[in-house]
Amino acid sequence: MKKTLILGASTNPARYAYLVANKLVRKGYPIVNVGRKIGKVAGVEIEPMGTPHQDIDTITLYVGPQNQAPYFDYILNTHPKRVIFNPGTENPELLAKLEENGIEGVEACTLVMLNTGQY
């Protein structure tokens, strides 16, 4: 199963990052939650950005483009196979950096992808 890092994880049940974390876990995907606030989502602690994980298949992005720059190196050093830009997170600068490093950038909605079997 594709280990997924949720960047912008939230304990707020109204946030899409929260919904995605729970749906991924229900479908059997291992997750890593990375966010600014402490807490637990889908039974997994939210950790601060720190040492990049080395076993991530997908990063699903829930940080707006105006707040993404501090995460660029972290994302690139994690070496995921793909990064999903959820609606409102699209960023041509980050997409170009991903492509330069052989990482697929996908502009899509993770929830829709999970619901339609395209994940």
Backbone as a printed PyTorch tensor [residue, N CA C, xyz], in Angstrom:
tensor([[[  0.8380,  -1.1870,   0.0000],
         [  0.0000,   0.0000,   0.0000],
         [  0.8790,   1.2470,   0.0000]],

        [[  0.3980,   2.2700,  -0.6420],
         [  1.1410,   3.5110,  -0.8020],
         [  1.1500,   4.3060,   0.4950]],

        [[  2.3170,   4.3850,   1.1460],
         [  2.4270,   5.1820,   2.3630],
         [  2.2970,   6.6440,   1.9920]],

        [[  1.3990,   7.3350,   2.6820],
         [  1.0520,   8.7030,   2.3320],
         [  1.3660,   9.6630,   3.4640]],

        [[  2.0230,  10.7460,   3.1140],
         [  2.3000,  11.8240,   4.0590],
         [  1.2890,  12.9340,   3.7910]],

        [[  0.5450,  13.2980,   4.8180],
         [ -0.4470,  14.3640,   4.7170],
         [  0.2220,  15.6340,   5.2410]],

        [[  0.5480,  16.5300,   4.3230],
         [  1.2280,  17.7730,   4.6850],
         [  0.1850,  18.8550,   4.8720]],

        [[  0.0530,  19.3070,   6.1280],
         [ -1.0060,  20.2370,   6.4890],
         [ -2.0900,  19.5080,   7.2670]],

        [[ -1.7000,  18.4220,   7.9510],
         [ -2.6480,  17.6230,   8.7310],
         [ -3.3440,  18.4980,   9.7780]],

        [[ -4.5980,  18.1610,  10.0570],
         [ -5.4030,  18.9610,  10.9730],
         [ -6.2840,  18.0650,  11.8320]],

        [[ -6.4990,  18.4850,  13.0740],
         [ -7.4150,  17.7760,  13.9710],
         [ -8.8460,  18.2910,  13.8230]],

        [[ -9.0690,  19.2640,  12.9530],
         [-10.3860,  19.8540,  12.7440],
         [-11.1970,  18.9530,  11.8050]],

        [[-12.2940,  18.3510,  12.3020],
         [-13.0800,  17.4390,  11.4700],
         [-13.6980,  18.0890,  10.2290]],

        [[-13.7270,  19.4030,  10.1590],
         [-14.2770,  20.0920,   8.9850],
         [-13.2400,  20.2740,   7.8800]],

        [[-11.9810,  19.9660,   8.1580],
         [-10.9150,  20.1630,   7.1660],
         [-10.7470,  18.9160,   6.2950]],

        [[-10.4380,  19.1520,   5.0190],
         [-10.2520,  18.0380,   4.0930],
         [ -9.0790,  17.1520,   4.4930]],

        [[ -8.0310,  17.7320,   5.0540],
         [ -6.8820,  16.9290,   5.4920],
         [ -7.3100,  15.9020,   6.5370]],

        [[ -8.2070,  16.2820,   7.4140],
         [ -8.7390,  15.3880,   8.4390],
         [ -9.5320,  14.2540,   7.7850]],

        [[-10.4130,  14.6190,   6.8440],
         [-11.2330,  13.6240,   6.1540],
         [-10.3750,  12.6250,   5.3790]],

        [[ -9.3500,  13.1360,   4.7060],
         [ -8.4650,  12.2710,   3.9280],
         [ -7.6940,  11.3210,   4.8360]],

        [[ -7.1900,  11.8120,   5.9540],
         [ -6.4480,  10.9460,   6.8780],
         [ -7.3150,   9.7640,   7.2960]],

        [[ -8.5390,  10.0450,   7.6630],
         [ -9.4300,   8.9780,   8.1080],
         [ -9.7880,   8.0180,   6.9750]],

        [[-10.0260,   8.5430,   5.7910],
         [-10.3760,   7.6840,   4.6460],
         [ -9.1920,   6.7980,   4.2640]],

        [[ -7.9780,   7.3640,   4.2490],
         [ -6.7960,   6.5670,   3.9270],
         [ -6.6390,   5.4100,   4.9100]],

        [[ -6.7710,   5.7020,   6.1980],
         [ -6.6120,   4.6600,   7.2190],
         [ -7.7060,   3.6010,   7.0750]],

        [[ -8.9490,   4.0310,   6.8370],
         [-10.0420,   3.0730,   6.6560],
         [ -9.7930,   2.1480,   5.4540]],

        [[ -9.1220,   2.6720,   4.4400],
         [ -8.8340,   1.8660,   3.2460],
         [ -7.5340,   1.0710,   3.3870]],

        [[ -6.8690,   1.1970,   4.5360],
         [ -5.6860,   0.3880,   4.8000],
         [ -4.3580,   1.0150,   4.4300]],

        [[ -4.3630,   2.2920,   4.0460],
         [ -3.1040,   2.9650,   3.6930],
         [ -2.3960,   3.4400,   4.9600]],

        [[ -1.0950,   3.1960,   5.0780],
         [ -0.3400,   3.7730,   6.1920],
         [ -0.1460,   5.2700,   5.9350]],

        [[ -0.2480,   6.0770,   6.9920],
         [ -0.1150,   7.5260,   6.8440],
         [  0.8950,   8.0960,   7.8160]],

        [[  1.3930,   9.2770,   7.4430],
         [  2.1960,  10.1200,   8.3120],
         [  1.5140,  11.4840,   8.2820]],

        [[  1.2110,  12.0320,   9.4540],
         [  0.6080,  13.3540,   9.5500],
         [  1.6830,  14.3750,   9.8840]],

        [[  1.7930,  15.4200,   9.0680],
         [  2.7370,  16.5060,   9.3430],
         [  1.9380,  17.8010,   9.3470]],

        [[  2.0840,  18.5580,  10.4350],
         [  1.3470,  19.8080,  10.5570],
         [  1.9440,  20.7080,  11.6160]],

        [[  1.3020,  21.8620,  11.7880],
         [  1.8110,  22.8490,  12.7440],
         [  1.2860,  22.6420,  14.1560]],

        [[  0.1210,  22.0290,  14.3000],
         [ -0.4820,  21.8510,  15.6280],
         [ -0.3460,  20.4070,  16.0680]],

        [[ -0.1700,  20.2250,  17.3700],
         [ -0.0640,  18.8700,  17.8940],
         [ -1.4550,  18.2470,  17.9930]],

        [[ -1.4840,  16.9680,  18.0150],
         [ -2.7370,  16.2340,  18.1160],
         [ -2.6190,  14.9220,  17.3980]],

        [[ -3.7570,  14.2640,  17.2540],
         [ -3.7960,  12.9550,  16.6250],
         [ -4.9540,  12.9460,  15.6360]],

        [[ -4.7180,  12.3830,  14.4560],
         [ -5.7450,  12.2440,  13.4290],
         [ -5.7100,  10.8070,  12.9270]],

        [[ -6.8700,  10.1690,  12.8970],
         [ -6.9850,   8.7860,  12.4240],
         [ -6.0470,   7.8660,  13.2070]],

        [[ -5.8420,   8.1760,  14.4880],
         [ -4.9910,   7.3500,  15.3340],
         [ -3.5070,   7.5760,  15.1660]],

        [[ -3.1240,   8.5860,  14.3790],
         [ -1.7100,   8.8630,  14.1070],
         [ -1.3770,  10.2760,  14.5650]],

        [[ -0.3210,  10.4020,  15.3660],
         [  0.1010,  11.7130,  15.8590],
         [  0.4720,  12.6450,  14.7050]],

        [[  0.1870,  13.9280,  14.8820],
         [  0.6680,  14.9410,  13.9480],
         [  2.0630,  15.3260,  14.4030]],

        [[  3.0100,  15.2310,  13.5060],
         [  4.3880,  15.5820,  13.8330],
         [  4.7620,  16.8850,  13.1360]],

        [[  5.6950,  17.6280,  13.7240],
         [  6.1680,  18.8380,  13.0460],
         [  7.0840,  18.4520,  11.8830]],

        [[  7.2520,  19.3850,  10.9640],
         [  8.2110,  19.1490,   9.8860],
         [  9.5850,  18.9770,  10.5250]],

        [[ 10.2360,  17.9050,  10.1950],
         [ 11.5490,  17.6260,  10.7630],
         [ 12.3700,  16.8590,   9.7630]],

        [[ 12.9730,  15.7780,  10.2070],
         [ 13.7510,  14.9380,   9.3140],
         [ 12.8140,  14.3090,   8.2880]],

        [[ 13.1230,  14.4430,   7.0110],
         [ 12.2480,  13.8710,   5.9820],
         [ 12.1440,  12.3530,   6.1060]],

        [[ 10.9720,  11.8370,   5.8670],
         [ 10.7590,  10.3910,   5.8190],
         [ 11.3280,   9.8810,   4.5030]],

        [[ 11.7800,   8.6470,   4.4870],
         [ 12.3860,   8.0860,   3.2810],
         [ 11.5580,   6.9680,   2.6620]],

        [[ 10.3720,   6.7040,   3.1930],
         [  9.5640,   5.5920,   2.7130],
         [  8.1780,   6.0410,   2.2490]],

        [[  8.0830,   7.2650,   1.7470],
         [  6.7990,   7.8490,   1.3570],
         [  6.5760,   7.6770,  -0.1430]],

        [[  5.4180,   7.1490,  -0.4930],
         [  5.0340,   7.0460,  -1.9020],
         [  4.4120,   8.3610,  -2.3680]],

        [[  3.4790,   8.8910,  -1.5660],
         [  2.6970,  10.0510,  -1.9710],
         [  2.6570,  11.0920,  -0.8560]],

        [[  2.8270,  12.3560,  -1.2320],
         [  2.5330,  13.4680,  -0.3320],
         [  1.2620,  14.0970,  -0.8550]],

        [[  0.2530,  14.2200,   0.0060],
         [ -0.9630,  14.9270,  -0.3590],
         [ -0.9270,  16.2650,   0.3670]],

        [[ -1.0380,  17.3220,  -0.4070],
         [ -0.7290,  18.6720,   0.0600],
         [ -1.9880,  19.4330,   0.4550]],

        [[ -1.9920,  19.9460,   1.6890],
         [ -3.0870,  20.7690,   2.2130],
         [ -2.5450,  22.0680,   2.7970]],

        [[ -1.5360,  22.6170,   2.1530],
         [ -0.9370,  23.8980,   2.5450],
         [ -1.0540,  24.8050,   1.3300]],

        [[ -1.6210,  25.9920,   1.5270],
         [ -1.7970,  26.9280,   0.4190],
         [ -0.4700,  27.3610,  -0.1730]],

        [[ -0.4730,  27.7690,  -1.4480],
         [  0.7740,  28.1320,  -2.1250],
         [  1.5390,  29.2520,  -1.4280]],

        [[  0.8490,  30.1720,  -0.7920],
         [  1.5130,  31.2820,  -0.1080],
         [  2.3000,  30.8190,   1.1160]],

        [[  2.0430,  29.5960,   1.5910],
         [  2.7290,  29.0690,   2.7790],
         [  3.6190,  27.8650,   2.4800]],

        [[  3.8210,  27.5450,   1.2120],
         [  4.5420,  26.3240,   0.8570],
         [  6.0610,  26.4420,   0.8290]],

        [[  6.5880,  27.6210,   0.5740],
         [  8.0480,  27.7610,   0.3870],
         [  8.8730,  27.1060,   1.5020]],

        [[  8.5040,  27.2590,   2.7740],
         [  9.3170,  26.6110,   3.8220],
         [  9.3190,  25.0790,   3.7370]],

        [[  8.3970,  24.5070,   2.9890],
         [  8.2870,  23.0550,   2.8760],
         [  8.9820,  22.4910,   1.6350]],

        [[  9.4330,  23.3390,   0.7310],
         [ 10.0160,  22.8590,  -0.5340],
         [ 11.1180,  21.8390,  -0.3130]],

        [[ 12.1280,  22.1830,   0.4730],
         [ 13.2510,  21.2670,   0.6960],
         [ 12.7900,  19.9830,   1.3800]],

        [[ 11.8870,  20.1180,   2.3360],
         [ 11.3660,  18.9450,   3.0390],
         [ 10.6920,  17.9920,   2.0550]],

        [[  9.8550,  18.5380,   1.1770],
         [  9.1680,  17.7170,   0.1830],
         [ 10.1790,  17.0400,  -0.7450]],

        [[ 11.1170,  17.8150,  -1.2680],
         [ 12.1070,  17.2530,  -2.2010],
         [ 12.9870,  16.2100,  -1.5320]],

        [[ 13.3750,  16.4420,  -0.2820],
         [ 14.2480,  15.5060,   0.4340],
         [ 13.5140,  14.2550,   0.9100]],

        [[ 12.1940,  14.3010,   0.8940],
         [ 11.4050,  13.1110,   1.2230],
         [ 11.4100,  12.1330,   0.0540]],

        [[ 11.6350,  12.6360,  -1.1570],
         [ 11.7010,  11.8110,  -2.3690],
         [ 10.4410,  10.9680,  -2.5950]],

        [[  9.2630,  11.6010,  -2.5380],
         [  8.0620,  10.8110,  -2.8350],
         [  8.0010,  10.5010,  -4.3280]],

        [[  7.1690,   9.5460,  -4.6950],
         [  6.9570,   9.2700,  -6.1140],
         [  6.0560,  10.3450,  -6.7250]],

        [[  5.1210,  10.8570,  -5.9010],
         [  4.2120,  11.8900,  -6.4020],
         [  3.7720,  12.8120,  -5.2760]],

        [[  3.3560,  14.0060,  -5.6940],
         [  2.7630,  14.9840,  -4.7920],
         [  1.4140,  15.3550,  -5.3890]],

        [[  0.3690,  15.2390,  -4.5680],
         [ -0.9630,  15.6140,  -5.0150],
         [ -1.2540,  17.0250,  -4.5280]],

        [[ -1.4900,  17.9190,  -5.4890],
         [ -1.8930,  19.2920,  -5.1850],
         [ -3.4190,  19.2990,  -5.1070]],

        [[ -3.9550,  19.3030,  -3.9070],
         [ -5.3980,  19.3580,  -3.7380],
         [ -5.9010,  20.7470,  -4.1140]],

        [[ -7.1910,  20.8840,  -4.4370],
         [ -7.7170,  22.1890,  -4.8500],
         [ -7.3140,  23.3090,  -3.8770]],

        [[ -6.7870,  24.3750,  -4.4390],
         [ -6.3370,  25.5190,  -3.6460],
         [ -4.8700,  25.4670,  -3.2660]],

        [[ -4.1850,  24.3540,  -3.5940],
         [ -2.7640,  24.2360,  -3.2510],
         [ -1.8680,  24.2640,  -4.4810]],

        [[ -2.4470,  24.4280,  -5.6560],
         [ -1.6780,  24.4190,  -6.8990],
         [ -0.5910,  25.4900,  -6.8610]],

        [[  0.6180,  25.1090,  -7.3240],
         [  1.7550,  26.0190,  -7.2450],
         [  2.7360,  25.6940,  -8.3790]],

        [[  2.7660,  26.5210,  -9.4350],
         [  3.6610,  26.2520, -10.5670],
         [  5.1360,  26.1740, -10.1700]],

        [[  5.5560,  26.9800,  -9.2070],
         [  6.9630,  26.9670,  -8.7750],
         [  7.3210,  25.6150,  -8.1570]],

        [[  6.4920,  25.1160,  -7.2600],
         [  6.7560,  23.8220,  -6.6400],
         [  6.6320,  22.7020,  -7.6720]],

        [[  5.6610,  22.7920,  -8.5450],
         [  5.4950,  21.7800,  -9.5860],
         [  6.7560,  21.6780, -10.4490]],

        [[  7.3340,  22.8030, -10.8020],
         [  8.5630,  22.8120, -11.6090],
         [  9.7100,  22.1550, -10.8410]],

        [[  9.8340,  22.4500,  -9.5460],
         [ 10.8880,  21.8440,  -8.7270],
         [ 10.7100,  20.3270,  -8.6490]],

        [[  9.4610,  19.8850,  -8.5210],
         [  9.1960,  18.4500,  -8.4760],
         [  9.6380,  17.7880,  -9.7720]],

        [[  9.2330,  18.3800, -10.8990],
         [  9.5750,  17.8110, -12.2040],
         [ 11.0830,  17.7630, -12.4140]],

        [[ 11.7930,  18.8030, -11.9680],
         [ 13.2590,  18.8270, -12.0750],
         [ 13.8920,  17.6760, -11.2990]],

        [[ 13.1990,  17.1990, -10.2790],
         [ 13.7220,  16.1390,  -9.4160],
         [ 13.0780,  14.7840,  -9.6900]],

        [[ 12.3620,  14.6670, -10.7990],
         [ 11.7810,  13.3920, -11.1790],
         [ 10.6070,  12.9460, -10.3340]],

        [[  9.9170,  13.9090,  -9.7240],
         [  8.7580,  13.6050,  -8.8820],
         [  7.5060,  14.0500,  -9.6290]],

        [[  6.5310,  13.1740,  -9.6870],
         [  5.2840,  13.4950, -10.3760],
         [  4.4460,  14.4580,  -9.5400]],

        [[  3.9620,  15.5100, -10.1650],
         [  3.0280,  16.4320,  -9.5320],
         [  1.6610,  16.2330, -10.1530]],

        [[  0.6480,  16.0560,  -9.3170],
         [ -0.7060,  15.7860,  -9.7910],
         [ -1.6430,  16.8310,  -9.2000]],

        [[ -2.3650,  17.5550, -10.0530],
         [ -3.3770,  18.4850,  -9.5720],
         [ -4.6910,  17.7330,  -9.5530]],

        [[ -5.1340,  17.3480,  -8.3520],
         [ -6.3270,  16.5220,  -8.1990],
         [ -6.8150,  16.6230,  -6.7550]],

        [[ -7.9200,  15.9860,  -6.4850],
         [ -8.4680,  15.9260,  -5.1310],
         [ -8.2750,  14.5080,  -4.6050]],

        [[ -7.5340,  14.3870,  -3.5310],
         [ -7.2510,  13.0720,  -2.9630],
         [ -8.5320,  12.3430,  -2.5920]],

        [[ -9.5150,  13.0500,  -2.0280],
         [-10.7770,  12.3980,  -1.6610],
         [-11.4740,  11.8130,  -2.8900]],

        [[-11.5130,  12.5690,  -3.9560],
         [-12.1350,  12.0700,  -5.1940],
         [-11.3570,  10.8750,  -5.7230]],

        [[-10.0400,  10.9630,  -5.7130],
         [ -9.2150,   9.8540,  -6.1880],
         [ -9.4970,   8.5910,  -5.3810]],

        [[ -9.6240,   8.7170,  -4.0660],
         [ -9.9170,   7.5590,  -3.2140],
         [-11.3130,   7.0120,  -3.4920]],

        [[-12.2740,   7.9180,  -3.6800],
         [-13.6610,   7.4810,  -3.8900],
         [-13.8760,   6.8290,  -5.2580]],

        [[-13.0250,   7.1490,  -6.2190],
         [-13.2050,   6.6170,  -7.5750],
         [-12.1960,   5.5180,  -7.9240]],

        [[-11.3800,   5.1170,  -6.9700],
         [-10.4180,   4.0480,  -7.2150],
         [ -9.2200,   4.4740,  -8.0410]],

        [[ -8.9570,   5.7880,  -8.1360],
         [ -7.8280,   6.2830,  -8.9180],
         [ -6.5910,   6.5750,  -8.0780]],

        [[ -6.6550,   6.2830,  -6.7820],
         [ -5.5390,   6.6230,  -5.9150],
         [ -4.3710,   5.6980,  -6.1860]]])
